[in-house]
Amino acid sequence: MSFIFAIVIGLLAGIVAKLLMPGRDPGGFIVTILLGIGGALLATWAGRALGWYGTDQAAGFIGAVVGAVLILFLYRLAMGRRRTD
């Protein structure tokens, strides 16, 4: 159930990450939401690995937003370099 919760939170986190990091994204709004889901899952995984969350807990909204912003930033770096090559 926590995996589904992380996905739902990730959808919202992707939207917030897009608002926090304005500008043109190479993938558009849908890719940003998918990156938000990835950020929520990353935050959940990292939190469990560091002992912040139990096995039945998912990352909170703030953790998911931080994960989504991090993944969105890395995505922009990777896609920006890819376009210049």
C-alpha positions as CSV (number, residue, x, y, z in Angstrom):
1,M,0.0,0.0,0.0
2,S,2.9,2.4,0.7
3,F,4.1,1.9,-2.9
4,I,0.7,3.2,-4.2
5,F,0.8,6.1,-1.7
6,A,4.3,7.0,-3.0
7,I,3.0,7.1,-6.6
8,V,0.0,9.3,-5.7
9,I,2.3,11.6,-3.7
10,G,4.7,11.5,-6.6
11,L,2.0,12.8,-9.0
12,L,1.5,15.8,-6.7
13,A,5.2,16.2,-6.1
14,G,5.9,16.3,-9.9
15,I,3.4,19.2,-10.3
16,V,5.0,21.1,-7.4
17,A,8.5,20.4,-8.7
18,K,7.5,21.8,-12.1
19,L,6.2,25.0,-10.3
20,L,9.4,25.3,-8.3
21,M,11.7,24.8,-11.3
22,P,10.0,26.9,-14.1
23,G,11.4,26.8,-17.6
24,R,11.3,24.5,-20.6
25,D,11.5,20.9,-19.9
26,P,12.7,18.6,-22.7
27,G,9.9,16.1,-22.0
28,G,6.9,18.3,-21.1
29,F,4.4,18.1,-18.3
30,I,3.7,14.4,-18.4
31,V,7.4,13.5,-18.1
32,T,7.7,15.9,-15.2
33,I,4.9,14.1,-13.4
34,L,6.6,10.8,-14.1
35,L,9.8,12.2,-12.7
36,G,7.8,13.3,-9.7
37,I,6.7,9.7,-9.2
38,G,10.4,8.6,-9.5
39,G,11.3,11.3,-7.0
40,A,8.8,10.0,-4.5
41,L,10.0,6.4,-5.0
42,L,13.6,7.6,-4.6
43,A,12.8,9.5,-1.4
44,T,11.0,6.4,-0.1
45,W,13.9,4.1,-0.9
46,A,16.5,6.5,0.5
47,G,14.5,7.1,3.7
48,R,14.2,3.4,4.3
49,A,17.9,2.8,3.6
50,L,18.8,5.6,6.0
51,G,16.4,4.3,8.6
52,W,14.1,7.3,8.5
53,Y,11.1,5.2,7.4
54,G,9.9,1.8,8.3
55,T,9.2,-0.9,5.7
56,D,5.6,0.0,5.7
57,Q,6.1,3.8,5.4
58,A,6.5,6.0,2.3
59,A,8.2,9.3,2.0
60,G,6.1,12.3,3.0
61,F,5.1,15.1,0.6
62,I,8.2,17.3,1.3
63,G,10.6,14.3,0.8
64,A,8.8,13.5,-2.4
65,V,9.1,17.1,-3.7
66,V,12.8,17.1,-2.8
67,G,13.3,13.9,-4.7
68,A,11.3,15.1,-7.6
69,V,13.3,18.4,-7.8
70,L,16.5,16.4,-7.7
71,I,15.5,14.0,-10.4
72,L,14.1,16.9,-12.5
73,F,17.4,18.8,-12.2
74,L,19.4,15.7,-13.2
75,Y,17.0,15.1,-16.1
76,R,17.5,18.6,-17.4
77,L,21.3,18.3,-17.1
78,A,21.3,15.0,-19.0
79,M,18.9,16.2,-21.7
80,G,20.6,19.5,-22.1
81,R,23.9,17.8,-22.7
82,R,22.3,15.4,-25.1
83,R,20.9,18.2,-27.3
84,T,24.3,20.0,-27.5
85,D,26.1,16.9,-28.7
